[in-house]
Amino acid sequence: MPLARINLTALRHNFLALAERVAPKHVLAVVKWDAYGHGLAACVRVLDQAGAWGFGVSSPAEGIALRKSGVTKPILVMTDWVGKPIRHLLDYDLACAATSWYKVEYLESVSKQLGAPISTHLKFDTGLGRVGIHCSQYDSTLREVAKLKHLRLDAIYSHLAYGGPQHRERGLEQIRLFNDIIRFAQSVGVSPPITHLANSAAALALPEVPGTLVRTGIALYGQPPSPSVAGLLPLEPVMTLSAPILNARRIKKGHGFPAPHFYRAPFDGWGIEIDLGFSAGYPRSIVGHAKILYRGTRFPLVGVMSRDRSYALVTGDKPEPGEEVVFWGKQKESSLYLYELSPLIDALPYELTTWLSPKVPREFSD
């Protein structure tokens, strides 16, 4: 059956390399969506011990789980807190991302009602165009924030629309805007102790990024966010998704495998049947475009994928049942990265690991 091996030593290595890269800024480790499918509790334990400043989660439920596990460092709920029991944010000391003026007003109101302020990180959109109060409104917004009596504003932040050196000019413009926002905030008496702007790509490639924190997500898990920043820092894949070979048969060039109308072999080789299908959460649409690792070499993932089976064409000595095939991660000295696979279906690298079914066993190693 499929298996996701989680190398916690690699996670620690990646964190320490990133922390050294961005020093003296601290690292806010993003562990949203069950640590991008890697396992929230195990990953946070390692990152906490390694020195993470705090953690970014996707929901109050994830934050509460961390508090109940003994985490005492700051926790930022980055999404999905509106409509949840607001008292939990106070009871478990969770900070909230305020990405619109509605959320600012809401947090001001409930802080007044509860008689205690809720920690808030105020987000401006400086160019990504996803969420945040638009930068053209920062002056009026901050003047209004300065009048609020109950809001506990601990941070101002934004998000770089930056995937690598090809976006450098756009990134520098966002940095200029962010610095303008911080200076104006200070001029109207809004001086939160925390600022953050950089994402994983910027942590690797753009040292000019201001802020007291750097938010690192997918890079922590050993996955460069794009090919343009791959190689800037030695990162080790934390998750390796593998499955065993079930059967192998000889395939001559031009013959169909697993059936003629699905695929015709461009070379002589071995057609292997693998114990992994789309029920594992591996995207069926990537078949015919992606590679797998077998004996440390890339080979094509071919034909058609069923709920529990997939197929590849390999060369060399006859494959044996039980031998390992890697769908992403590391095998021998070779690594197959998510950024190589995700563009094939117009996805982001972290989507692949978050799609992976929780029914696929996670095997953790220190």
TITISE-275186 format. One record per residue (C-alpha): x, y, z; residue in three letters; chain. Coordinates in steps of 0.05 Angstrom, whole numbers. Example, Ala and Ser with C-alpha at 12.3 -4.5 7.8 and 13.67 -1.06 7.14 Angstrom:
<sites>
+--------+--------+--------+-----+----+
!      X !      Y !      Z !  aa ! ch !
+--------+--------+--------+-----+----+
!    246 !    -90 !    156 ! Ala !  A !
!    273 !    -21 !    143 ! Ser !  A !
+--------+--------+--------+-----+----+
</sites>
This chain:
<sites>
+--------+--------+--------+-----+----+
!      X !      Y !      Z !  aa ! ch !
+--------+--------+--------+-----+----+
!      0 !      0 !      0 ! Met !  A !
!     23 !     72 !     -7 ! Pro !  A !
!     65 !    102 !     48 ! Leu !  A !
!     86 !    174 !     65 ! Ala !  A !
!    152 !    174 !    101 ! Arg !  A !
!    164 !    237 !    142 ! Ile !  A !
!    237 !    252 !    157 ! Asn !  A !
!    237 !    297 !    218 ! Leu !  A !
!    313 !    303 !    217 ! Thr !  A !
!    305 !    336 !    148 ! Ala !  A !
!    252 !    383 !    176 ! Leu !  A !
!    299 !    406 !    231 ! Arg !  A !
!    356 !    414 !    181 ! His !  A !
!    312 !    457 !    135 ! Asn !  A !
!    288 !    500 !    193 ! Phe !  A !
!    359 !    514 !    218 ! Leu !  A !
!    384 !    530 !    148 ! Ala !  A !
!    326 !    578 !    137 ! Leu !  A !
!    334 !    610 !    206 ! Ala !  A !
!    407 !    623 !    193 ! Glu !  A !
!    390 !    651 !    124 ! Arg !  A !
!    341 !    703 !    150 ! Val !  A !
!    375 !    721 !    216 ! Ala !  A !
!    367 !    766 !    255 ! Pro !  A !
!    294 !    760 !    234 ! Lys !  A !
!    255 !    705 !    269 ! His !  A !
!    217 !    649 !    235 ! Val !  A !
!    142 !    642 !    237 ! Leu !  A !
!    134 !    569 !    217 ! Ala !  A !
!     72 !    559 !    174 ! Val !  A !
!     39 !    493 !    193 ! Val !  A !
!    -29 !    503 !    161 ! Lys !  A !
!    -71 !    444 !    138 ! Trp !  A !
!    -39 !    392 !    183 ! Asp !  A !
!     31 !    419 !    167 ! Ala !  A !
!     15 !    414 !     92 ! Tyr !  A !
!     -4 !    341 !    102 ! Gly !  A !
!     60 !    322 !    139 ! His !  A !
!     28 !    315 !    208 ! Gly !  A !
!     16 !    376 !    253 ! Leu !  A !
!     36 !    349 !    321 ! Ala !  A !
!    101 !    315 !    300 ! Ala !  A !
!    125 !    373 !    257 ! Cys !  A !
!    109 !    427 !    309 ! Val !  A !
!    145 !    388 !    362 ! Arg !  A !
!    209 !    389 !    320 ! Val !  A !
!    201 !    462 !    298 ! Leu !  A !
!    187 !    484 !    370 ! Asp !  A !
!    249 !    450 !    396 ! Gln !  A !
!    290 !    478 !    338 ! Ala !  A !
!    273 !    549 !    356 ! Gly !  A !
!    212 !    573 !    315 ! Ala !  A !
!    186 !    640 !    340 ! Trp !  A !
!    115 !    617 !    331 ! Gly !  A !
!     66 !    581 !    285 ! Phe !  A !
!     16 !    599 !    231 ! Gly !  A !
!    -45 !    554 !    229 ! Val !  A !
!   -106 !    551 !    184 ! Ser !  A !
!   -161 !    549 !    237 ! Ser !  A !
!   -175 !    558 !    311 ! Pro !  A !
!   -181 !    482 !    317 ! Ala !  A !
!   -108 !    473 !    295 ! Glu !  A !
!    -87 !    527 !    344 ! Gly !  A !
!   -125 !    496 !    401 ! Ile !  A !
!    -95 !    428 !    386 ! Ala !  A !
!    -25 !    459 !    391 ! Leu !  A !
!    -41 !    493 !    457 ! Arg !  A !
!    -68 !    427 !    485 ! Lys !  A !
!     -4 !    393 !    464 ! Ser !  A !
!     36 !    442 !    506 ! Gly !  A !
!     58 !    495 !    455 ! Val !  A !
!     66 !    562 !    490 ! Thr !  A !
!     95 !    604 !    432 ! Lys !  A !
!     53 !    652 !    391 ! Pro !  A !
!      1 !    621 !    345 ! Ile !  A !
!    -29 !    661 !    287 ! Leu !  A !
!    -96 !    637 !    258 ! Val !  A !
!    -85 !    657 !    186 ! Met !  A !
!   -154 !    639 !    158 ! Thr !  A !
!   -221 !    610 !    177 ! Asp !  A !
!   -234 !    642 !    245 ! Trp !  A !
!   -295 !    684 !    228 ! Val !  A !
!   -358 !    650 !    255 ! Gly !  A !
!   -320 !    606 !    303 ! Lys !  A !
!   -330 !    613 !    379 ! Pro !  A !
!   -292 !    677 !    391 ! Ile !  A !
!   -281 !    662 !    465 ! Arg !  A !
!   -233 !    606 !    444 ! His !  A !
!   -185 !    658 !    416 ! Leu !  A !
!   -177 !    687 !    485 ! Leu !  A !
!   -180 !    622 !    524 ! Asp !  A !
!   -124 !    592 !    481 ! Tyr !  A !
!    -85 !    657 !    468 ! Asp !  A !
!    -92 !    655 !    392 ! Leu !  A !
!    -76 !    714 !    347 ! Ala !  A !
!   -122 !    730 !    288 ! Cys !  A !
!   -105 !    753 !    218 ! Ala !  A !
!   -148 !    814 !    202 ! Ala !  A !
!   -150 !    816 !    126 ! Thr !  A !
!   -207 !    866 !    117 ! Ser !  A !
!   -236 !    926 !    152 ! Trp !  A !
!   -297 !    885 !    171 ! Tyr !  A !
!   -252 !    838 !    210 ! Lys !  A !
!   -217 !    897 !    245 ! Val !  A !
!   -284 !    925 !    267 ! Glu !  A !
!   -308 !    855 !    288 ! Tyr !  A !
!   -246 !    843 !    331 ! Leu !  A !
!   -253 !    913 !    362 ! Glu !  A !
!   -326 !    898 !    379 ! Ser !  A !
!   -315 !    829 !    409 ! Val !  A !
!   -254 !    852 !    448 ! Ser !  A !
!   -298 !    905 !    480 ! Lys !  A !
!   -354 !    855 !    494 ! Gln !  A !
!   -308 !    804 !    524 ! Leu !  A !
!   -270 !    855 !    566 ! Gly !  A !
!   -203 !    832 !    539 ! Ala !  A !
!   -166 !    846 !    474 ! Pro !  A !
!   -155 !    794 !    420 ! Ile !  A !
!    -86 !    794 !    390 ! Ser !  A !
!    -90 !    819 !    318 ! Thr !  A !
!    -44 !    818 !    257 ! His !  A !
!    -69 !    870 !    207 ! Leu !  A !
!    -56 !    852 !    134 ! Lys !  A !
!    -48 !    899 !     75 ! Phe !  A !
!    -48 !    878 !      3 ! Asp !  A !
!     15 !    907 !    -27 ! Thr !  A !
!     11 !    871 !    -94 ! Gly !  A !
!     -7 !    798 !    -87 ! Leu !  A !
!    -80 !    814 !    -99 ! Gly !  A !
!   -108 !    758 !    -56 ! Arg !  A !
!   -130 !    783 !     12 ! Val !  A !
!   -115 !    844 !     54 ! Gly !  A !
!   -136 !    917 !     57 ! Ile !  A !
!   -112 !    949 !     -8 ! His !  A !
!    -49 !    990 !      0 ! Cys !  A !
!    -84 !   1051 !    -30 ! Ser !  A !
!   -125 !   1054 !     34 ! Gln !  A !
!    -70 !   1047 !     85 ! Tyr !  A !
!    -71 !   1119 !    108 ! Asp !  A !
!   -145 !   1123 !    122 ! Ser !  A !
!   -145 !   1053 !    152 ! Thr !  A !
!    -88 !   1067 !    200 ! Leu !  A !
!   -118 !   1133 !    222 ! Arg !  A !
!   -181 !   1095 !    241 ! Glu !  A !
!   -141 !   1040 !    275 ! Val !  A !
!   -107 !   1093 !    318 ! Ala !  A !
!   -176 !   1113 !    345 ! Lys !  A !
!   -195 !   1042 !    367 ! Leu !  A !
!   -195 !   1032 !    442 ! Lys !  A !
!   -200 !    957 !    449 ! His !  A !
!   -162 !    926 !    391 ! Leu !  A !
!    -94 !    895 !    409 ! Arg !  A !
!    -54 !    906 !    346 ! Leu !  A !
!      8 !    863 !    352 ! Asp !  A !
!     30 !    862 !    279 ! Ala !  A !
!     24 !    893 !    211 ! Ile !  A !
!     39 !    847 !    153 ! Tyr !  A !
!     32 !    834 !     78 ! Ser !  A !
!     50 !    779 !     29 ! His !  A !
!    100 !    784 !    -27 ! Leu !  A !
!     77 !    765 !    -97 ! Ala !  A !
!    146 !    735 !   -106 ! Tyr !  A !
!    165 !    668 !   -133 ! Gly !  A !
!    237 !    681 !   -151 ! Gly !  A !
!    287 !    729 !   -185 ! Pro !  A !
!    240 !    738 !   -245 ! Gln !  A !
!    194 !    777 !   -197 ! His !  A !
!    249 !    819 !   -166 ! Arg !  A !
!    225 !    887 !   -189 ! Glu !  A !
!    154 !    873 !   -167 ! Arg !  A !
!    181 !    848 !   -100 ! Gly !  A !
!    223 !    912 !    -90 ! Leu !  A !
!    161 !    954 !   -105 ! Glu !  A !
!    122 !    915 !    -52 ! Gln !  A !
!    179 !    926 !     -3 ! Ile !  A !
!    176 !   1001 !    -16 ! Arg !  A !
!    101 !   1002 !     -4 ! Leu !  A !
!    107 !    961 !     59 ! Phe !  A !
!    160 !   1008 !     87 ! Asn !  A !
!    114 !   1067 !     71 ! Asp !  A !
!     58 !   1033 !    109 ! Ile !  A !
!    101 !   1021 !    171 ! Ile !  A !
!    128 !   1092 !    171 ! Arg !  A !
!     58 !   1121 !    165 ! Phe !  A !
!     32 !   1075 !    220 ! Ala !  A !
!     86 !   1101 !    267 ! Gln !  A !
!     69 !   1173 !    249 ! Ser !  A !
!     -3 !   1165 !    272 ! Val !  A !
!     16 !   1128 !    335 ! Gly !  A !
!      7 !   1056 !    311 ! Val !  A !
!     71 !   1019 !    327 ! Ser !  A !
!     60 !    944 !    333 ! Pro !  A !
!    121 !    905 !    355 ! Pro !  A !
!    118 !    855 !    298 ! Ile !  A !
!    121 !    863 !    222 ! Thr !  A !
!    125 !    809 !    169 ! His !  A !
!    125 !    807 !     94 ! Leu !  A !
!    171 !    752 !     68 ! Ala !  A !
!    148 !    684 !     43 ! Asn !  A !
!    190 !    621 !     30 ! Ser !  A !
!    215 !    646 !    -38 ! Ala !  A !
!    235 !    713 !    -10 ! Ala !  A !
!    270 !    680 !     49 ! Ala !  A !
!    312 !    642 !     -1 ! Leu !  A !
!    325 !    697 !    -52 ! Ala !  A !
!    309 !    768 !    -29 ! Leu !  A !
!    349 !    789 !     32 ! Pro !  A !
!    323 !    861 !     28 ! Glu !  A !
!    255 !    841 !     55 ! Val !  A !
!    239 !    881 !    118 ! Pro !  A !
!    204 !    856 !    180 ! Gly !  A !
!    217 !    824 !    247 ! Thr !  A !
!    190 !    757 !    223 ! Leu !  A !
!    195 !    714 !    160 ! Val !  A !
!    137 !    667 !    145 ! Arg !  A !
!    164 !    602 !    117 ! Thr !  A !
!    118 !    548 !     93 ! Gly !  A !
!    133 !    498 !     38 ! Ile !  A !
!    209 !    510 !     42 ! Ala !  A !
!    208 !    483 !    113 ! Leu !  A !
!    186 !    417 !     85 ! Tyr !  A !
!    245 !    414 !     37 ! Gly !  A !
!    207 !    438 !    -24 ! Gln !  A !
!    231 !    500 !    -61 ! Pro !  A !
!    168 !    539 !    -81 ! Pro !  A !
!    193 !    548 !   -152 ! Ser !  A !
!    250 !    523 !   -197 ! Pro !  A !
!    280 !    593 !   -198 ! Ser !  A !
!    298 !    590 !   -124 ! Val !  A !
!    316 !    516 !   -122 ! Ala !  A !
!    388 !    507 !   -104 ! Gly !  A !
!    396 !    573 !    -66 ! Leu !  A !
!    396 !    534 !     -1 ! Leu !  A !
!    406 !    459 !     10 ! Pro !  A !
!    337 !    434 !     30 ! Leu !  A !
!    319 !    361 !     42 ! Glu !  A !
!    250 !    335 !     23 ! Pro !  A !
!    213 !    318 !     87 ! Val !  A !
!    159 !    274 !     56 ! Met !  A !
!    172 !    216 !      9 ! Thr !  A !
!    110 !    185 !    -21 ! Leu !  A !
!    123 !    114 !    -43 ! Ser !  A !
!     87 !     50 !    -62 ! Ala !  A !
!    110 !    -21 !    -79 ! Pro !  A !
!    111 !    -55 !   -147 ! Ile !  A !
!     58 !   -109 !   -153 ! Leu !  A !
!     74 !   -138 !   -222 ! Asn !  A !
!    122 !   -128 !   -280 ! Ala !  A !
!    120 !   -151 !   -352 ! Arg !  A !
!    165 !   -142 !   -413 ! Arg !  A !
!    142 !    -87 !   -461 ! Ile !  A !
!    171 !    -78 !   -530 ! Lys !  A !
!    177 !    -11 !   -565 ! Lys !  A !
!    110 !      7 !   -598 ! Gly !  A !
!     69 !    -40 !   -555 ! His !  A !
!     12 !    -15 !   -512 ! Gly !  A !
!     16 !    -12 !   -436 ! Phe !  A !
!    -26 !    -23 !   -396 ! Pro !  A !
!    -70 !    -23 !   -459 ! Ala !  A !
!    -56 !      2 !   -530 ! Pro !  A !
!   -107 !     57 !   -529 ! His !  A !
!    -76 !     87 !   -466 ! Phe !  A !
!     -1 !     88 !   -482 ! Tyr !  A !
!     50 !     59 !   -531 ! Arg !  A !
!    120 !     47 !   -506 ! Ala !  A !
!    173 !     92 !   -539 ! Pro !  A !
!    228 !     43 !   -519 ! Phe !  A !
!    238 !    -29 !   -496 ! Asp !  A !
!    227 !    -36 !   -422 ! Gly !  A !
!    188 !    -64 !   -365 ! Trp !  A !
!    116 !    -45 !   -352 ! Gly !  A !
!    105 !    -42 !   -276 ! Ile !  A !
!     40 !    -40 !   -238 ! Glu !  A !
!     44 !      1 !   -174 ! Ile !  A !
!      1 !     -2 !   -112 ! Asp !  A !
!    -21 !     71 !   -113 ! Leu !  A !
!    -82 !    103 !   -147 ! Gly !  A !
!   -123 !    165 !   -142 ! Phe !  A !
!   -157 !    142 !    -78 ! Ser !  A !
!    -91 !    161 !    -44 ! Ala !  A !
!   -102 !    233 !    -66 ! Gly !  A !
!    -50 !    232 !   -121 ! Tyr !  A !
!    -80 !    272 !   -179 ! Pro !  A !
!   -103 !    227 !   -235 ! Arg !  A !
!    -96 !    284 !   -285 ! Ser !  A !
!    -20 !    284 !   -278 ! Ile !  A !
!    -13 !    215 !   -307 ! Val !  A !
!     21 !    216 !   -375 ! Gly !  A !
!     60 !    278 !   -356 ! His !  A !
!     95 !    262 !   -290 ! Ala !  A !
!    156 !    222 !   -273 ! Lys !  A !
!    168 !    172 !   -217 ! Ile !  A !
!    234 !    150 !   -185 ! Leu !  A !
!    254 !     77 !   -191 ! Tyr !  A !
!    322 !     54 !   -168 ! Arg !  A !
!    341 !    128 !   -164 ! Gly !  A !
!    324 !    143 !   -237 ! Thr !  A !
!    266 !    181 !   -267 ! Arg !  A !
!    216 !    143 !   -310 ! Phe !  A !
!    149 !    162 !   -340 ! Pro !  A !
!     84 !    151 !   -304 ! Leu !  A !
!     42 !    125 !   -362 ! Val !  A !
!    -25 !     98 !   -385 ! Gly !  A !
!    -84 !    107 !   -339 ! Val !  A !
!    -91 !    110 !   -263 ! Met !  A !
!   -147 !     71 !   -228 ! Ser !  A !
!   -171 !     80 !   -158 ! Arg !  A !
!   -115 !     35 !   -130 ! Asp !  A !
!    -65 !     24 !   -187 ! Arg !  A !
!    -17 !     63 !   -231 ! Ser !  A !
!     34 !     43 !   -283 ! Tyr !  A !
!    104 !     63 !   -305 ! Ala !  A !
!    153 !     41 !   -358 ! Leu !  A !
!    224 !     28 !   -333 ! Val !  A !
!    289 !     -3 !   -358 ! Thr !  A !
!    344 !    -45 !   -329 ! Gly !  A !
!    341 !   -113 !   -295 ! Asp !  A !
!    272 !   -142 !   -285 ! Lys !  A !
!    234 !   -106 !   -229 ! Pro !  A !
!    215 !   -148 !   -170 ! Glu !  A !
!    148 !   -146 !   -133 ! Pro !  A !
!    155 !   -104 !    -70 ! Gly !  A !
!    208 !    -57 !    -98 ! Glu !  A !
!    196 !     16 !    -81 ! Glu !  A !
!    171 !     69 !   -130 ! Val !  A !
!    174 !    141 !   -107 ! Val !  A !
!    121 !    191 !   -130 ! Phe !  A !
!    154 !    250 !    -97 ! Trp !  A !
!    211 !    258 !    -47 ! Gly !  A !
!    278 !    223 !    -42 ! Lys !  A !
!    304 !    156 !    -66 ! Gln !  A !
!    378 !    140 !    -61 ! Lys !  A !
!    414 !    204 !    -81 ! Glu !  A !
!    357 !    229 !   -125 ! Ser !  A !
!    300 !    276 !   -107 ! Ser !  A !
!    235 !    288 !   -143 ! Leu !  A !
!    209 !    356 !   -122 ! Tyr !  A !
!    137 !    381 !   -119 ! Leu !  A !
!    154 !    442 !   -162 ! Tyr !  A !
!    170 !    393 !   -218 ! Glu !  A !
!    101 !    361 !   -214 ! Leu !  A !
!     53 !    416 !   -194 ! Ser !  A !
!     59 !    458 !   -258 ! Pro !  A !
!     37 !    397 !   -298 ! Leu !  A !
!    -33 !    407 !   -272 ! Ile !  A !
!    -30 !    482 !   -257 ! Asp !  A !
!    -25 !    471 !   -182 ! Ala !  A !
!     18 !    499 !   -127 ! Leu !  A !
!     71 !    453 !    -97 ! Pro !  A !
!     38 !    448 !    -29 ! Tyr !  A !
!    -28 !    428 !    -59 ! Glu !  A !
!     -1 !    359 !    -75 ! Leu !  A !
!     17 !    342 !     -3 ! Thr !  A !
!    -48 !    372 !     24 ! Thr !  A !
!    -89 !    330 !    -24 ! Trp !  A !
!    -56 !    267 !      1 ! Leu !  A !
!   -109 !    225 !     35 ! Ser !  A !
!   -104 !    218 !    111 ! Pro !  A !
!   -115 !    144 !     98 ! Lys !  A !
!    -44 !    140 !     70 ! Val !  A !
!     -2 !    120 !    131 ! Pro !  A !
!     50 !    170 !    155 ! Arg !  A !
!    114 !    138 !    180 ! Glu !  A !
!    156 !    186 !    222 ! Phe !  A !
!    231 !    180 !    232 ! Ser !  A !
!    277 !    224 !    273 ! Asp !  A !
+--------+--------+--------+-----+----+
</sites>
